[in-house]
């Protein structure tokens, strides 16, 4: 499935240096992904398209959101290899 991740130019350089897409946060690491390309654009000048299949139990993708709601963003708790990531902007 195709999801999106917005980031800054500096953070994209760090991602490339490390060789994986895996966000760094205060207490543990995870990466936000969204199915909404417009939402991803709000988070930086670099827009990434990520080939990711949710449901590995290493993410919190909402398969069955409540009526009238959608999963607009979710967290992935494992590194994503850069061969599954493509810069689209």
C-alpha positions as CSV (number, residue, x, y, z in Angstrom):
1,X,0.0,0.0,0.0
2,X,1.1,3.6,-0.6
3,X,1.4,5.9,2.3
4,X,3.0,9.3,2.8
5,X,5.4,11.0,5.2
6,X,6.4,14.7,5.2
7,X,9.7,15.8,6.6
8,X,12.2,18.6,6.5
9,X,15.3,18.7,4.3
10,X,17.6,18.4,7.3
11,X,15.7,15.4,8.7
12,X,15.7,13.8,5.2
13,X,19.5,14.0,5.2
14,X,19.6,12.3,8.6
15,X,17.2,9.6,7.3
16,X,19.5,9.0,4.3
17,X,22.6,8.9,6.5
18,X,21.1,6.3,8.8
19,X,19.7,4.3,5.9
20,X,16.2,3.8,7.3
21,X,13.0,5.7,7.9
22,X,12.5,5.5,11.7
23,X,11.6,8.6,13.6
24,X,13.3,9.5,16.8
25,X,11.1,10.7,19.7
26,X,11.6,11.2,23.4
27,X,11.2,7.7,24.8
28,X,11.1,5.3,21.8
29,X,11.2,5.4,18.0
30,X,8.3,5.3,15.5
31,X,7.4,6.9,12.2
32,X,4.1,8.6,11.3
33,X,2.6,7.6,8.0
34,X,-0.7,8.8,6.4
35,X,-2.8,7.7,3.5
36,X,-3.6,11.4,2.9
37,X,-1.0,13.1,0.8
38,X,-2.3,16.6,1.7
39,X,-1.8,15.8,5.4
40,X,1.8,14.7,4.8
41,X,2.6,17.9,2.9
42,X,1.9,19.9,6.2
43,X,5.0,18.3,7.9
44,X,7.8,19.5,5.7
45,X,9.2,20.4,2.3
46,X,10.2,16.8,1.5
47,X,7.3,14.5,0.6
48,X,8.0,10.7,0.8
49,X,5.9,7.9,-0.7
50,X,6.3,4.8,1.4
51,X,5.4,1.3,0.3
52,X,4.1,-0.2,3.6
53,X,1.7,-3.0,4.4
54,X,0.0,-2.3,7.8
55,X,-1.1,-5.0,10.2
56,X,2.2,-6.4,11.2
57,X,1.3,-5.7,14.8
58,X,4.2,-3.3,14.7
59,X,2.0,-0.4,13.9
60,X,-1.3,1.1,15.1
61,X,-3.1,1.4,11.8
62,X,-6.9,1.7,12.3
63,X,-8.5,-1.0,10.3
64,X,-12.0,-0.5,11.7
65,X,-12.3,3.1,12.7
66,X,-15.6,4.3,14.2
67,X,-18.5,5.1,11.9
68,X,-17.8,8.3,10.0
69,X,-14.1,8.4,10.9
70,X,-11.0,7.4,9.0
71,X,-7.4,6.6,9.8
72,X,-5.6,9.7,8.7
73,X,-2.3,9.0,10.5
74,X,-0.7,6.1,12.2
75,X,2.5,5.1,13.8
76,X,5.0,2.4,12.6
77,X,7.1,1.0,15.4
78,X,9.8,-0.7,13.2
79,X,12.4,0.7,10.8
80,X,11.3,1.1,7.2
81,X,14.0,0.3,4.6
82,X,14.8,3.1,2.2
83,X,14.2,0.8,-0.8
84,X,10.5,1.1,0.2
85,X,10.7,4.9,0.2
86,X,10.5,7.3,-2.8
87,X,10.9,11.1,-2.7
88,X,8.0,12.6,-4.7
89,X,8.6,16.3,-3.8
